[in-house]
Amino acid sequence: MEKIKIVLVDDHTLFRNGLKMLLATNPSLDVIGEASDGLQFLSLLDTLTPDIVFIDIEMPVMNGIEATRKALEKKPGLQIISLSMYGEEQYYYKMIESGVKGFILKSSDITEVMRAIDAVRKGGTYFSPDLLYNIVKNIDNVKKNPVKEIHLSEREKEVLEHICKGYSNQEIADMLFISKRTVEKHRAALLDKTGAKNTASLVMFAIENKLVEL
């Protein structure tokens, strides 16, 4: 089976080495490149096409927000996951607007890393449960979209809850005993009703406006 090609972008060499060792414990993963800042990462993309990118938020020369945006301009199909720490919630909206598919803690174990990879490769998003809890706990300190009255059907609420848990359209369809096409229609309706630009921003909107309970 073809390995999942990964690029790591973080300005701390020790952390990159540690993450690389962690990823090496899974034979299906292959780290094909590393960069210590966003500019180096963009240069790597001239010769490499990774399946997954793990990127830090705060870096010298070019941060993760700008690097993500420019990387997706070069290669729109990239699946980018943000490496985060507690206290960086103020950057989440900008990272989401740039196009990341999710967030994991830098302290995540290989099981959670694989959950994140699997979720985004299936077209979903992934938010570390601990980070979601922290967002909910500190919701008043996080930049919020204007709250607006939203009317969701019971089925839309069910679909939204599963989206927030990182499940793909097919997985949601299987759990709710409906077709994948029906899930796609509900997802599109949720994006339209909330004004969210993508699934990651939909998740944040749902949490901050308490549309779901996690």
C-alpha positions as CSV (number, residue, x, y, z in Angstrom):
1,M,0.0,0.0,0.0
2,E,1.3,3.5,-0.9
3,K,2.5,5.4,2.1
4,I,0.9,8.7,3.2
5,K,3.4,11.5,2.4
6,I,3.9,14.1,5.2
7,V,5.7,17.4,5.5
8,L,6.4,18.9,8.9
9,V,6.7,22.7,9.3
10,D,7.9,24.0,12.7
11,D,10.7,26.2,13.8
12,H,11.8,24.0,16.7
13,T,14.1,21.2,15.4
14,L,13.8,19.1,18.6
15,F,10.0,19.1,18.2
16,R,10.2,18.2,14.5
17,N,12.6,15.3,15.4
18,G,10.2,14.1,18.1
19,L,7.2,14.2,15.8
20,K,9.1,12.5,13.1
21,M,10.0,9.7,15.5
22,L,6.4,9.4,16.6
23,L,5.2,9.2,13.0
24,A,7.8,6.6,12.2
25,T,6.0,4.2,14.6
26,N,3.3,3.9,11.9
27,P,4.6,2.1,8.8
28,S,1.9,3.7,6.6
29,L,3.4,7.2,7.1
30,D,6.4,8.7,5.4
31,V,7.9,12.1,6.3
32,I,9.1,13.4,2.9
33,G,10.1,16.9,4.0
34,E,10.7,19.4,6.8
35,A,10.8,23.2,7.0
36,S,11.6,25.6,9.9
37,D,9.4,28.4,8.6
38,G,6.7,29.2,6.1
39,L,9.0,30.4,3.4
40,Q,11.0,27.2,3.5
41,F,7.8,25.3,3.3
42,L,6.7,27.1,0.2
43,S,10.0,26.3,-1.4
44,L,9.6,22.7,-0.6
45,L,6.3,22.7,-2.5
46,D,8.2,23.4,-5.7
47,T,9.4,19.8,-5.7
48,L,7.2,17.9,-3.2
49,T,3.5,17.1,-3.1
50,P,2.6,15.8,0.3
51,D,-0.7,14.2,1.3
52,I,-0.7,15.9,4.7
53,V,1.1,18.9,6.1
54,F,1.5,19.5,9.9
55,I,2.2,23.2,10.4
56,D,3.0,25.4,13.4
57,I,1.2,28.7,13.9
58,E,3.9,31.0,15.2
59,M,7.1,30.9,13.3
60,P,9.8,33.4,12.2
61,V,10.1,34.7,8.6
62,M,6.6,33.6,7.7
63,N,4.0,32.3,10.1
64,G,1.6,29.4,9.7
65,I,-1.3,31.6,8.8
66,E,0.3,33.2,5.8
67,A,2.1,30.1,4.8
68,T,-1.1,28.0,4.7
69,R,-2.8,30.6,2.6
70,K,0.0,30.8,0.1
71,A,0.5,27.0,0.0
72,L,-3.1,26.5,-0.9
73,E,-2.8,29.0,-3.7
74,K,0.0,27.0,-5.1
75,K,-1.5,23.6,-4.5
76,P,-5.2,23.8,-3.6
77,G,-5.5,20.1,-2.8
78,L,-3.2,20.2,0.2
79,Q,-4.6,18.8,3.4
80,I,-3.1,21.0,6.2
81,I,-3.4,20.4,10.0
82,S,-2.3,23.0,12.5
83,L,0.0,22.1,15.4
84,S,-1.3,24.0,18.4
85,M,-0.7,24.7,22.0
86,Y,-3.0,25.9,24.7
87,G,-3.4,29.7,24.6
88,E,-3.3,30.0,20.9
89,E,-7.1,30.1,20.4
90,Q,-6.9,33.7,19.2
91,Y,-5.2,32.5,16.0
92,Y,-7.7,29.7,15.2
93,Y,-10.0,31.9,13.1
94,K,-7.2,33.2,11.0
95,M,-5.8,29.7,10.5
96,I,-9.3,28.4,9.5
97,E,-9.7,31.3,7.1
98,S,-6.4,30.4,5.6
99,G,-7.7,26.9,4.9
100,V,-6.5,24.4,7.6
101,K,-8.5,21.3,8.0
102,G,-8.1,21.0,11.8
103,F,-6.0,21.4,14.9
104,I,-4.1,18.9,17.1
105,L,-2.1,19.5,20.2
106,K,1.7,19.3,19.9
107,S,1.5,16.7,22.7
108,S,-0.8,14.4,20.8
109,D,0.0,10.7,20.7
110,I,0.1,8.6,17.5
111,T,-3.5,7.5,17.9
112,E,-4.8,11.0,17.8
113,V,-2.4,12.0,15.0
114,M,-3.8,9.1,12.9
115,R,-7.4,10.1,13.8
116,A,-6.6,13.6,12.4
117,I,-5.0,12.3,9.3
118,D,-7.8,9.8,8.6
119,A,-10.5,12.6,9.2
120,V,-9.0,15.1,6.8
121,R,-8.1,12.5,4.1
122,K,-11.8,11.5,4.1
123,G,-12.8,15.1,3.5
124,G,-13.7,16.0,7.1
125,T,-12.0,18.1,9.7
126,Y,-10.4,17.3,13.0
127,F,-10.2,19.2,16.3
128,S,-8.3,17.8,19.3
129,P,-11.0,17.1,21.9
130,D,-8.8,18.8,24.5
131,L,-8.6,21.9,22.3
132,L,-12.4,21.9,21.7
133,Y,-12.9,21.7,25.5
134,N,-10.5,24.7,26.0
135,I,-12.3,26.7,23.3
136,V,-15.7,26.1,25.0
137,K,-14.3,26.9,28.4
138,N,-12.7,30.2,27.2
139,I,-15.4,31.1,24.6
140,D,-15.7,34.7,25.8
141,N,-12.0,35.3,25.1
142,V,-12.1,33.9,21.5
143,K,-13.0,36.1,18.6
144,K,-16.6,35.4,17.8
145,N,-18.7,35.7,14.7
146,P,-21.8,37.8,15.1
147,V,-24.4,35.7,16.8
148,K,-27.5,35.3,14.6
149,E,-30.6,33.4,15.1
150,I,-30.4,30.1,13.3
151,H,-33.2,27.6,12.8
152,L,-31.9,24.0,12.3
153,S,-34.0,20.9,11.8
154,E,-33.4,18.0,14.1
155,R,-31.6,16.1,11.3
156,E,-29.4,19.1,10.6
157,K,-28.5,19.2,14.3
158,E,-27.6,15.6,14.2
159,V,-25.4,16.0,11.1
160,L,-23.8,19.1,12.6
161,E,-22.9,17.3,15.8
162,H,-21.2,14.5,13.9
163,I,-19.4,17.1,11.7
164,C,-18.0,18.7,14.9
165,K,-16.7,15.3,16.0
166,G,-14.7,15.0,12.7
167,Y,-16.7,12.3,10.9
168,S,-16.8,12.2,7.1
169,N,-19.9,12.4,5.0
170,Q,-19.9,8.6,4.5
171,E,-19.4,7.9,8.2
172,I,-22.3,10.2,9.1
173,A,-24.5,8.6,6.5
174,D,-23.7,5.2,7.9
175,M,-24.4,6.3,11.5
176,L,-27.7,8.0,10.6
177,F,-28.9,5.4,8.1
178,I,-29.2,8.0,5.3
179,S,-27.4,8.4,2.0
180,K,-24.1,10.2,1.6
181,R,-25.8,12.6,-0.9
182,T,-28.4,13.5,1.8
183,V,-25.5,14.3,4.2
184,E,-23.9,16.5,1.6
185,K,-27.1,18.4,1.2
186,H,-27.4,18.9,5.0
187,R,-23.8,20.0,5.1
188,A,-24.4,22.5,2.3
189,A,-27.5,23.8,4.1
190,L,-25.5,24.2,7.3
191,L,-22.8,26.2,5.6
192,D,-25.4,28.4,4.0
193,K,-27.4,29.0,7.2
194,T,-24.4,29.8,9.3
195,G,-22.5,31.8,6.6
196,A,-19.4,29.6,7.3
197,K,-16.9,29.4,4.5
198,N,-15.8,25.9,5.1
199,T,-16.2,22.9,7.5
200,A,-13.6,24.1,10.0
201,S,-15.3,27.5,10.4
202,L,-18.6,25.7,10.6
203,V,-17.3,23.8,13.6
204,M,-16.1,26.9,15.4
205,F,-19.3,28.7,14.7
206,A,-21.4,25.8,16.1
207,I,-19.3,25.7,19.3
208,E,-19.2,29.4,20.0
209,N,-22.9,29.8,19.4
210,K,-23.7,26.6,21.3
211,L,-25.5,24.9,18.5
212,V,-24.0,21.6,19.6
213,E,-23.0,20.0,22.9
214,L,-19.7,18.2,22.9
